[in-house]
Amino acid sequence: MRLDDVWLRYHRRGRWVLRAVAAEIGPGEVAIVLGRNGVGKSTLLQLAAGVLRPSRGRVVDRPAAVGWVPERFPADQPFSVAHYLTAMARIAGHSATGAERAVAYWTERLGLGGFRHTRLPQLSKGTAQKVGLAQAMLRPPGLLVLDEPWEGLDAAARELVPELIDEVLTGGGAVLVSDHRGETVRLPGARLWTVADGTLTEEAPTGEPALAVVELAVPAARVAGTVARLRADGHHVIRVRDHAFSPPSTPTGPAPVPDREPAVGGAGAWPAAGRGGDGAALDEPGVEGPAPEVTR
Ligand SMILES: Nc1ncnc2c1ncn2[C@@H]1O[C@H](COP(=O)(O)OP(=O)(O)OP(=O)(O)O)[C@@H](O)[C@H]1O
């Protein structure tokens, strides 16, 4: 999707909120929109999502399916959660059965199961925000636009946001997200767009590879399945090690220390992925390596 010399003002002869904005985002990319309060971040996102039309210039190659999550979900509507989401799913192009399935999946996934029959105005702010996220995901979006998505969400629900972003990127979609709270440190590799004085500038890429190493601990019995799933998702599994894991005392506490590291493929090595957990040793290319971590 490309913003091509886009200008926006809300009123004829009003001041220009955005001037000559040129920007482009492609499949699998995420851009974080930064800038002071009132500078025009929401305006830019609404232009990208197609909620606003440019006063001048144009937005081209916008994907057919756009998920738009406004900063505040408009909860002042006389529908129940299920009724609202089903209507949104039909608008997004689902058949009646498809809509039912999509709504069942996303209400469950976002922990909205208990609120299906609750009317929107009766929802707490955080729950209403989750309904906003659900409606944006009902049809896999080619472009997901999130305006301050962490606002109003509790700690557990905040974890959902990077998860949904990753899902869209993995599906070949693009993501635009504004954030003034610094939550986006959880999105390594994102492009940074800054809005100031009506214009948009992009921070030059650092030149570092957009790769991150993620350490994770899983129950021993689930190692083979986890490795298989990670590989199926296109991640590169560097190494699997035996691990005495005790949860850190705080969420930011020190990483646990391994008590032993079996030789890869040797006695004590984990069963190989993709072989149905049959107890074979890890001996495929890509498993061995110096760092006991998982990357994508
Ligand atoms: N519907 C509207 N009518 C008139 N002016 C508007 C409208 N929406 C936004 N504005 C003005 O446009 C400017 C940019 O607003 P915008 O909401 O895009 O900024 P923002 O960077 O997203 O702010 P925040 O961080 O506070 O959400 C502001 O001066 C705002 O008052």
The ligand as a Gaussian input file, in Angstrom:
#p B3LYP/6-31G(d) Opt

LIG

0 1
 N      -12.686000      15.024000      13.070000
 C      -11.865000      16.045000      13.239000
 N      -12.250000      17.312000      12.920000
 C      -11.407000      18.343000      13.056000
 N      -10.146000      18.249000      13.510000
 C       -9.708000      17.021000      13.843000
 C      -10.537000      15.880000      13.721000
 N       -9.812000      14.801000      14.131000
 C       -8.602000      15.258000      14.486000
 N       -8.538000      16.592000      14.322000
 C       -7.371000      17.452000      14.586000
 O       -6.312000      16.991000      13.769000
 C       -5.076000      17.041000      14.470000
 C       -4.449000      15.661000      14.470000
 O       -5.273000      14.789000      15.241000
 P       -4.944000      13.243000      15.409000
 O       -6.040000      12.672000      16.230000
 O       -4.699000      12.686000      14.079000
 O       -3.593000      13.310000      16.230000
 P       -2.827000      12.140000      17.032000
 O       -1.382000      12.332000      16.787000
 O       -3.423000      10.838000      16.704000
 O       -3.187000      12.527000      18.533000
 P       -3.228000      11.568000      19.836000
 O       -1.844000      11.075000      20.073000
 O       -3.681000      12.521000      20.893000
 O       -4.234000      10.494000      19.539000
 C       -5.400000      17.555000      15.861000
 O       -5.140000      18.941000      15.890000
 C       -6.874000      17.290000      16.012000
 O       -7.477000      18.243000      16.858000

